[in-house]
Amino acid sequence: MRTSSEAGLLDTNILVYAHDTLSPHYDEARELRDRASRGELPACISPQNILEFYSVVTNPRKLKNPLTPQQALREVEIYLNSRGIAKIYPIANTIFRTVELMRHFGVRRENTFDVYLIATMLDNGIRLVYTEDTSHFEKYGLLDVINPFI
């Protein structure tokens, strides 16, 4: 689904903090997510965000109070069915853009997944990301990056 270039991607950490009541960012993340869900803030997510969300919130090494797989899947379905939060998807050429970016920036290891997310965003006309992990995106200089917790 192509979406407006004014929309911002909600990075996985926003989704996780919005569910983790023990997070110091819980209130701000929940408000941001809820504004997006209500259509008050143009926002989107990708399949990668959904999969990362599920992985983190079901992992007791990542959260003190992890969700059960069933609870996490209910949350995933809420995101997938949300009318306020657009879903963006990789297109056929996204992998080629990813490889091009990897070559250009000398990407290695886990940064591969950040670049794949960036390529997915660019292929969908998204140039804004909401994230606490600003350095993961700013170093490429391809997106506007907002840390909503500052």
TIRO-2110 file (N, C-alpha, C; in Angstrom, 1 decimal):
// TIRO-2110
0.8, -1.2, 0.0, N, 1, A
0.0, 0.0, 0.0, CA, 1, A
0.9, 1.2, 0.0, C, 1, A
0.7, 2.1, -1.0, N, 2, A
1.4, 3.3, -1.0, CA, 2, A
0.7, 4.3, -0.1, C, 2, A
1.4, 5.1, 0.6, N, 3, A
0.8, 6.0, 1.6, CA, 3, A
1.5, 7.4, 1.5, C, 3, A
0.9, 8.4, 2.1, N, 4, A
1.3, 9.7, 2.0, CA, 4, A
2.7, 9.9, 2.5, C, 4, A
3.5, 10.8, 1.8, N, 5, A
4.8, 11.0, 2.3, CA, 5, A
4.9, 11.8, 3.6, C, 5, A
3.8, 12.3, 4.0, N, 6, A
3.8, 13.0, 5.3, CA, 6, A
3.6, 12.0, 6.5, C, 6, A
3.3, 10.8, 6.2, N, 7, A
3.1, 9.8, 7.3, CA, 7, A
4.5, 9.4, 7.8, C, 7, A
4.5, 9.0, 9.1, N, 8, A
5.8, 8.6, 9.7, CA, 8, A
5.7, 7.1, 10.1, C, 8, A
6.7, 6.4, 10.0, N, 9, A
6.7, 5.0, 10.4, CA, 9, A
6.9, 5.0, 11.9, C, 9, A
6.1, 4.1, 12.6, N, 10, A
6.3, 3.9, 14.0, CA, 10, A
7.3, 2.7, 14.1, C, 10, A
8.5, 3.0, 14.6, N, 11, A
9.5, 2.0, 14.7, CA, 11, A
9.1, 1.0, 15.8, C, 11, A
9.7, -0.2, 15.7, N, 12, A
9.3, -1.2, 16.6, CA, 12, A
9.4, -0.8, 18.1, C, 12, A
10.4, 0.0, 18.5, N, 13, A
10.5, 0.3, 19.9, CA, 13, A
9.3, 1.1, 20.4, C, 13, A
8.7, 1.9, 19.5, N, 14, A
7.4, 2.6, 19.9, CA, 14, A
6.3, 1.6, 20.2, C, 14, A
6.2, 0.6, 19.4, N, 15, A
5.1, -0.4, 19.6, CA, 15, A
5.4, -1.2, 20.9, C, 15, A
6.6, -1.5, 21.1, N, 16, A
7.0, -2.3, 22.3, CA, 16, A
6.7, -1.5, 23.5, C, 16, A
7.2, -0.2, 23.6, N, 17, A
7.0, 0.6, 24.7, CA, 17, A
5.6, 0.9, 25.0, C, 17, A
4.7, 1.0, 24.0, N, 18, A
3.3, 1.2, 24.1, CA, 18, A
2.6, 0.0, 24.8, C, 18, A
3.3, -1.1, 24.9, N, 19, A
2.7, -2.3, 25.6, CA, 19, A
3.4, -2.6, 26.9, C, 19, A
4.6, -2.1, 27.1, N, 20, A
5.4, -2.4, 28.2, CA, 20, A
5.1, -1.4, 29.4, C, 20, A
4.2, -1.7, 30.3, N, 21, A
3.9, -0.8, 31.3, CA, 21, A
5.1, -0.5, 32.3, C, 21, A
6.1, -1.3, 32.2, N, 22, A
7.3, -1.0, 33.0, CA, 22, A
8.3, -0.1, 32.3, C, 22, A
8.1, 0.2, 31.0, N, 23, A
9.0, 1.1, 30.3, CA, 23, A
8.8, 2.5, 30.8, C, 23, A
9.9, 3.3, 30.9, N, 24, A
9.8, 4.7, 31.3, CA, 24, A
9.2, 5.5, 30.1, C, 24, A
9.1, 4.9, 28.9, N, 25, A
8.4, 5.6, 27.8, CA, 25, A
7.0, 5.1, 27.5, C, 25, A
6.5, 4.3, 28.4, N, 26, A
5.1, 3.8, 28.2, CA, 26, A
4.1, 4.8, 27.9, C, 26, A
3.9, 5.8, 28.7, N, 27, A
2.9, 6.8, 28.5, CA, 27, A
3.0, 7.5, 27.1, C, 27, A
4.2, 8.0, 26.8, N, 28, A
4.4, 8.8, 25.6, CA, 28, A
4.2, 7.8, 24.4, C, 28, A
4.8, 6.6, 24.4, N, 29, A
4.6, 5.7, 23.3, CA, 29, A
3.2, 5.3, 23.1, C, 29, A
2.5, 5.1, 24.2, N, 30, A
1.0, 4.7, 24.1, CA, 30, A
0.2, 5.9, 23.5, C, 30, A
0.5, 7.1, 23.9, N, 31, A
-0.2, 8.2, 23.3, CA, 31, A
0.1, 8.4, 21.8, C, 31, A
1.4, 8.3, 21.5, N, 32, A
1.7, 8.3, 20.0, CA, 32, A
1.0, 7.3, 19.2, C, 32, A
1.1, 6.0, 19.7, N, 33, A
0.4, 4.9, 19.0, CA, 33, A
-1.1, 5.1, 19.0, C, 33, A
-1.7, 5.6, 20.1, N, 34, A
-3.1, 5.8, 20.1, CA, 34, A
-3.6, 6.9, 19.1, C, 34, A
-2.8, 8.0, 19.1, N, 35, A
-3.1, 9.1, 18.1, CA, 35, A
-3.1, 8.6, 16.7, C, 35, A
-2.1, 7.7, 16.4, N, 36, A
-2.0, 7.1, 15.1, CA, 36, A
-3.2, 6.2, 14.8, C, 36, A
-3.6, 5.4, 15.8, N, 37, A
-4.7, 4.5, 15.6, CA, 37, A
-6.0, 5.2, 15.4, C, 37, A
-6.1, 6.4, 16.0, N, 38, A
-7.3, 7.2, 15.8, CA, 38, A
-7.3, 8.0, 14.5, C, 38, A
-6.2, 8.0, 13.8, N, 39, A
-6.1, 8.7, 12.6, CA, 39, A
-5.7, 10.2, 12.8, C, 39, A
-5.3, 10.6, 14.0, N, 40, A
-4.9, 11.9, 14.3, CA, 40, A
-3.5, 12.2, 13.9, C, 40, A
-2.7, 11.2, 13.7, N, 41, A
-1.3, 11.3, 13.3, CA, 41, A
-1.1, 10.4, 12.2, C, 41, A
-0.7, 10.9, 11.0, N, 42, A
-0.5, 10.0, 9.9, CA, 42, A
0.7, 9.1, 10.2, C, 42, A
0.5, 7.8, 10.2, N, 43, A
1.5, 6.8, 10.6, CA, 43, A
1.3, 5.5, 9.9, C, 43, A
2.4, 4.8, 9.9, N, 44, A
2.4, 3.4, 9.2, CA, 44, A
3.3, 2.5, 10.0, C, 44, A
3.2, 1.2, 9.7, N, 45, A
4.1, 0.2, 10.1, CA, 45, A
4.3, -0.8, 9.0, C, 45, A
5.4, -1.6, 9.1, N, 46, A
5.7, -2.6, 8.1, CA, 46, A
5.6, -4.0, 8.7, C, 46, A
5.6, -5.0, 7.9, N, 47, A
5.6, -6.4, 8.4, CA, 47, A
6.8, -6.6, 9.3, C, 47, A
7.9, -6.0, 9.0, N, 48, A
9.1, -6.2, 9.8, CA, 48, A
8.9, -5.6, 11.2, C, 48, A
8.2, -4.5, 11.3, N, 49, A
7.9, -4.0, 12.7, CA, 49, A
7.0, -5.0, 13.4, C, 49, A
6.0, -5.6, 12.8, N, 50, A
5.1, -6.5, 13.4, CA, 50, A
5.9, -7.7, 13.9, C, 50, A
6.8, -8.3, 13.1, N, 51, A
7.5, -9.4, 13.5, CA, 51, A
8.5, -9.1, 14.6, C, 51, A
9.2, -8.0, 14.5, N, 52, A
10.1, -7.6, 15.6, CA, 52, A
9.3, -7.4, 16.9, C, 52, A
8.1, -6.8, 16.8, N, 53, A
7.3, -6.5, 18.0, CA, 53, A
7.0, -7.9, 18.7, C, 53, A
6.5, -8.8, 17.9, N, 54, A
6.1, -10.1, 18.4, CA, 54, A
7.4, -10.8, 19.1, C, 54, A
8.5, -10.7, 18.4, N, 55, A
9.7, -11.3, 18.9, CA, 55, A
10.1, -10.7, 20.3, C, 55, A
10.0, -9.4, 20.4, N, 56, A
10.5, -8.7, 21.6, CA, 56, A
9.5, -9.0, 22.8, C, 56, A
8.2, -8.8, 22.5, N, 57, A
7.2, -8.8, 23.6, CA, 57, A
7.0, -10.2, 24.1, C, 57, A
7.4, -11.2, 23.4, N, 58, A
7.3, -12.6, 23.9, CA, 58, A
8.6, -13.1, 24.5, C, 58, A
9.6, -12.3, 24.6, N, 59, A
10.9, -12.7, 25.0, CA, 59, A
11.2, -12.3, 26.4, C, 59, A
11.3, -13.2, 27.4, N, 60, A
11.5, -12.8, 28.8, CA, 60, A
12.9, -12.2, 29.0, C, 60, A
13.8, -12.4, 28.1, N, 61, A
15.1, -11.7, 28.2, CA, 61, A
15.0, -10.2, 27.8, C, 61, A
14.0, -9.9, 27.1, N, 62, A
13.8, -8.5, 26.6, CA, 62, A
12.9, -7.7, 27.5, C, 62, A
11.8, -8.4, 28.1, N, 63, A
10.8, -7.7, 28.9, CA, 63, A
10.7, -8.5, 30.2, C, 63, A
10.5, -7.7, 31.3, N, 64, A
10.3, -8.3, 32.6, CA, 64, A
8.9, -9.0, 32.6, C, 64, A
7.9, -8.5, 31.9, N, 65, A
6.6, -9.1, 31.9, CA, 65, A
6.2, -9.3, 30.4, C, 65, A
6.8, -10.4, 29.9, N, 66, A
6.5, -10.7, 28.4, CA, 66, A
5.0, -11.1, 28.3, C, 66, A
4.6, -10.9, 27.1, N, 67, A
3.2, -11.4, 26.7, CA, 67, A
3.3, -12.9, 26.3, C, 67, A
2.2, -13.6, 26.5, N, 68, A
2.2, -15.0, 26.0, CA, 68, A
2.1, -14.9, 24.5, C, 68, A
2.4, -15.9, 23.8, N, 69, A
2.2, -15.9, 22.3, CA, 69, A
0.8, -15.5, 21.9, C, 69, A
-0.2, -16.0, 22.7, N, 70, A
-1.6, -15.7, 22.3, CA, 70, A
-1.9, -14.2, 22.5, C, 70, A
-1.4, -13.7, 23.6, N, 71, A
-1.6, -12.2, 23.9, CA, 71, A
-0.9, -11.4, 22.8, C, 71, A
0.3, -11.8, 22.5, N, 72, A
1.0, -11.0, 21.5, CA, 72, A
0.4, -11.1, 20.1, C, 72, A
-0.2, -12.3, 19.8, N, 73, A
-0.9, -12.4, 18.5, CA, 73, A
-2.1, -11.6, 18.5, C, 73, A
-2.8, -11.4, 19.6, N, 74, A
-4.0, -10.5, 19.6, CA, 74, A
-3.6, -9.1, 19.4, C, 74, A
-2.4, -8.7, 19.9, N, 75, A
-1.9, -7.3, 19.7, CA, 75, A
-1.5, -7.2, 18.2, C, 75, A
-0.9, -8.2, 17.7, N, 76, A
-0.5, -8.1, 16.3, CA, 76, A
-1.7, -7.9, 15.4, C, 76, A
-2.8, -8.7, 15.7, N, 77, A
-4.0, -8.6, 14.9, CA, 77, A
-4.6, -7.2, 15.0, C, 77, A
-4.5, -6.6, 16.2, N, 78, A
-5.1, -5.2, 16.4, CA, 78, A
-4.3, -4.3, 15.5, C, 78, A
-3.0, -4.4, 15.4, N, 79, A
-2.2, -3.5, 14.5, CA, 79, A
-2.6, -3.8, 13.1, C, 79, A
-2.7, -5.1, 12.7, N, 80, A
-3.0, -5.4, 11.3, CA, 80, A
-4.3, -4.9, 10.9, C, 80, A
-5.3, -4.9, 11.8, N, 81, A
-6.6, -4.5, 11.5, CA, 81, A
-6.9, -3.0, 11.7, C, 81, A
-5.9, -2.3, 12.2, N, 82, A
-6.1, -0.8, 12.5, CA, 82, A
-6.3, -0.1, 11.2, C, 82, A
-7.3, 0.7, 11.2, N, 83, A
-7.6, 1.6, 10.0, CA, 83, A
-6.8, 2.8, 10.1, C, 83, A
-6.4, 3.3, 11.3, N, 84, A
-5.7, 4.5, 11.5, CA, 84, A
-4.2, 4.4, 11.1, C, 84, A
-3.6, 3.2, 11.3, N, 85, A
-2.2, 3.0, 11.1, CA, 85, A
-2.1, 2.2, 9.7, C, 85, A
-1.5, 2.9, 8.7, N, 86, A
-1.4, 2.3, 7.4, CA, 86, A
-0.3, 1.2, 7.5, C, 86, A
-0.4, 0.3, 6.6, N, 87, A
0.6, -0.8, 6.5, CA, 87, A
1.3, -0.6, 5.2, C, 87, A
2.7, -0.6, 5.3, N, 88, A
3.5, -0.6, 4.1, CA, 88, A
4.2, -1.9, 3.9, C, 88, A
4.5, -2.2, 2.6, N, 89, A
5.0, -3.5, 2.3, CA, 89, A
6.2, -3.4, 1.4, C, 89, A
7.2, -4.3, 1.5, N, 90, A
8.3, -4.3, 0.5, CA, 90, A
7.6, -4.6, -0.9, C, 90, A
8.2, -4.0, -1.9, N, 91, A
7.8, -4.3, -3.3, CA, 91, A
8.9, -5.2, -3.9, C, 91, A
8.6, -5.6, -5.1, N, 92, A
9.5, -6.5, -5.8, CA, 92, A
11.0, -6.0, -5.8, C, 92, A
11.2, -4.7, -6.0, N, 93, A
12.5, -4.1, -6.1, CA, 93, A
13.1, -3.7, -4.8, C, 93, A
12.4, -3.9, -3.7, N, 94, A
12.9, -3.4, -2.4, CA, 94, A
14.3, -4.2, -2.0, C, 94, A
14.4, -5.4, -2.3, N, 95, A
15.6, -6.1, -2.0, CA, 95, A
16.8, -5.6, -2.8, C, 95, A
16.5, -5.1, -4.1, N, 96, A
17.6, -4.6, -4.9, CA, 96, A
18.0, -3.2, -4.3, C, 96, A
17.0, -2.4, -3.8, N, 97, A
17.4, -1.1, -3.2, CA, 97, A
18.2, -1.4, -1.9, C, 97, A
17.8, -2.4, -1.2, N, 98, A
18.5, -2.8, 0.1, CA, 98, A
19.9, -3.1, -0.2, C, 98, A
20.2, -4.0, -1.2, N, 99, A
21.5, -4.4, -1.6, CA, 99, A
22.3, -3.2, -2.0, C, 99, A
21.7, -2.3, -2.8, N, 100, A
22.4, -1.1, -3.2, CA, 100, A
22.8, -0.2, -2.0, C, 100, A
21.9, 0.0, -1.1, N, 101, A
22.2, 0.7, 0.1, CA, 101, A
23.3, 0.0, 1.0, C, 101, A
23.2, -1.3, 1.1, N, 102, A
24.2, -2.0, 1.8, CA, 102, A
25.6, -1.8, 1.2, C, 102, A
25.7, -1.8, -0.1, N, 103, A
26.9, -1.6, -0.8, CA, 103, A
27.4, -0.2, -0.6, C, 103, A
26.5, 0.8, -0.8, N, 104, A
26.9, 2.2, -0.7, CA, 104, A
27.4, 2.5, 0.7, C, 104, A
26.7, 2.0, 1.8, N, 105, A
27.0, 2.4, 3.1, CA, 105, A
27.9, 1.4, 3.9, C, 105, A
28.3, 0.3, 3.2, N, 106, A
29.2, -0.7, 3.8, CA, 106, A
28.5, -1.4, 5.0, C, 106, A
27.2, -1.7, 4.8, N, 107, A
26.4, -2.3, 5.9, CA, 107, A
26.8, -3.7, 6.3, C, 107, A
26.8, -4.0, 7.6, N, 108, A
27.2, -5.3, 8.1, CA, 108, A
26.2, -5.7, 9.2, C, 108, A
26.2, -7.0, 9.5, N, 109, A
25.5, -7.5, 10.6, CA, 109, A
24.1, -7.1, 10.8, C, 109, A
23.7, -6.7, 12.0, N, 110, A
22.3, -6.4, 12.3, CA, 110, A
21.8, -5.1, 11.6, C, 110, A
22.7, -4.3, 11.1, N, 111, A
22.3, -3.1, 10.4, CA, 111, A
21.6, -3.4, 9.1, C, 111, A
21.8, -4.6, 8.6, N, 112, A
21.1, -5.1, 7.4, CA, 112, A
19.6, -4.9, 7.5, C, 112, A
19.1, -5.2, 8.7, N, 113, A
17.6, -5.1, 8.9, CA, 113, A
17.1, -3.7, 8.9, C, 113, A
17.9, -2.8, 9.5, N, 114, A
17.6, -1.4, 9.5, CA, 114, A
17.5, -0.9, 8.0, C, 114, A
18.5, -1.3, 7.2, N, 115, A
18.6, -0.8, 5.8, CA, 115, A
17.4, -1.4, 5.0, C, 115, A
17.0, -2.6, 5.3, N, 116, A
15.9, -3.2, 4.7, CA, 116, A
14.6, -2.4, 5.0, C, 116, A
14.5, -2.0, 6.3, N, 117, A
13.3, -1.2, 6.7, CA, 117, A
13.4, 0.1, 6.0, C, 117, A
14.5, 0.8, 5.9, N, 118, A
14.7, 2.0, 5.2, CA, 118, A
14.3, 1.9, 3.8, C, 118, A
14.7, 0.8, 3.1, N, 119, A
14.4, 0.6, 1.7, CA, 119, A
12.9, 0.4, 1.5, C, 119, A
12.3, -0.3, 2.4, N, 120, A
10.8, -0.5, 2.4, CA, 120, A
10.1, 0.9, 2.5, C, 120, A
10.6, 1.7, 3.5, N, 121, A
10.0, 3.0, 3.6, CA, 121, A
10.1, 3.8, 2.4, C, 121, A
11.3, 3.9, 1.8, N, 122, A
11.6, 4.7, 0.6, CA, 122, A
10.8, 4.2, -0.5, C, 122, A
10.6, 2.9, -0.7, N, 123, A
9.8, 2.4, -1.8, CA, 123, A
8.3, 2.7, -1.6, C, 123, A
7.9, 3.1, -0.4, N, 124, A
6.5, 3.5, -0.2, CA, 124, A
6.4, 5.0, 0.0, C, 124, A
7.4, 5.7, -0.3, N, 125, A
7.3, 7.2, -0.1, CA, 125, A
7.3, 7.7, 1.3, C, 125, A
7.8, 6.9, 2.2, N, 126, A
7.9, 7.4, 3.6, CA, 126, A
9.3, 7.9, 3.9, C, 126, A
9.3, 9.1, 4.4, N, 127, A
10.6, 9.7, 4.7, CA, 127, A
10.8, 10.2, 6.2, C, 127, A
9.8, 9.7, 7.0, N, 128, A
9.9, 10.1, 8.4, CA, 128, A
9.7, 8.8, 9.3, C, 128, A
10.5, 8.8, 10.4, N, 129, A
10.4, 7.6, 11.3, CA, 129, A
10.4, 8.2, 12.7, C, 129, A
9.5, 7.6, 13.5, N, 130, A
9.5, 7.9, 15.0, CA, 130, A
10.2, 6.7, 15.7, C, 130, A
11.2, 7.1, 16.4, N, 131, A
12.0, 6.0, 17.0, CA, 131, A
12.8, 6.6, 18.2, C, 131, A
13.1, 5.7, 19.1, N, 132, A
14.1, 6.1, 20.2, CA, 132, A
15.5, 5.9, 19.6, C, 132, A
15.7, 4.9, 18.7, N, 133, A
17.0, 4.5, 18.2, CA, 133, A
17.3, 5.4, 17.0, C, 133, A
17.5, 6.7, 17.3, N, 134, A
17.7, 7.7, 16.2, CA, 134, A
19.0, 7.4, 15.4, C, 134, A
20.1, 6.9, 16.1, N, 135, A
21.3, 6.6, 15.4, CA, 135, A
21.2, 5.5, 14.4, C, 135, A
20.2, 4.6, 14.5, N, 136, A
20.0, 3.5, 13.6, CA, 136, A
19.6, 4.1, 12.2, C, 136, A
19.0, 5.3, 12.2, N, 137, A
18.5, 5.8, 11.0, CA, 137, A
19.2, 7.1, 10.5, C, 137, A
19.7, 7.9, 11.4, N, 138, A
20.3, 9.2, 11.1, CA, 138, A
21.6, 9.0, 10.3, C, 138, A
22.3, 7.9, 10.6, N, 139, A
23.7, 7.7, 10.0, CA, 139, A
23.6, 7.6, 8.5, C, 139, A
22.4, 7.2, 8.0, N, 140, A
22.3, 7.1, 6.5, CA, 140, A
21.9, 8.4, 5.8, C, 140, A
21.3, 9.3, 6.6, N, 141, A
20.9, 10.6, 6.0, CA, 141, A
19.8, 10.5, 5.0, C, 141, A
19.0, 9.5, 5.0, N, 142, A
17.9, 9.4, 4.0, CA, 142, A
16.5, 9.7, 4.6, C, 142, A
16.4, 9.8, 5.9, N, 143, A
15.1, 10.0, 6.5, CA, 143, A
15.1, 11.2, 7.5, C, 143, A
14.0, 11.7, 7.8, N, 144, A
13.8, 12.6, 8.9, CA, 144, A
13.5, 11.7, 10.1, C, 144, A
14.2, 11.9, 11.2, N, 145, A
14.1, 11.0, 12.4, CA, 145, A
13.6, 11.8, 13.6, C, 145, A
12.6, 11.4, 14.2, N, 146, A
12.1, 12.1, 15.4, CA, 146, A
12.1, 11.1, 16.6, C, 146, A
12.7, 11.5, 17.6, N, 147, A
12.7, 10.8, 18.9, CA, 147, A
11.5, 11.4, 19.7, C, 147, A
10.4, 10.8, 19.9, N, 148, A
9.3, 11.4, 20.6, CA, 148, A
9.5, 11.5, 22.1, C, 148, A
10.6, 10.9, 22.6, N, 149, A
10.8, 10.9, 24.1, CA, 149, A
11.7, 12.0, 24.5, C, 149, A
12.1, 12.9, 23.6, N, 150, A
13.0, 14.0, 24.0, CA, 150, A
12.1, 15.2, 24.3, C, 150, A
END
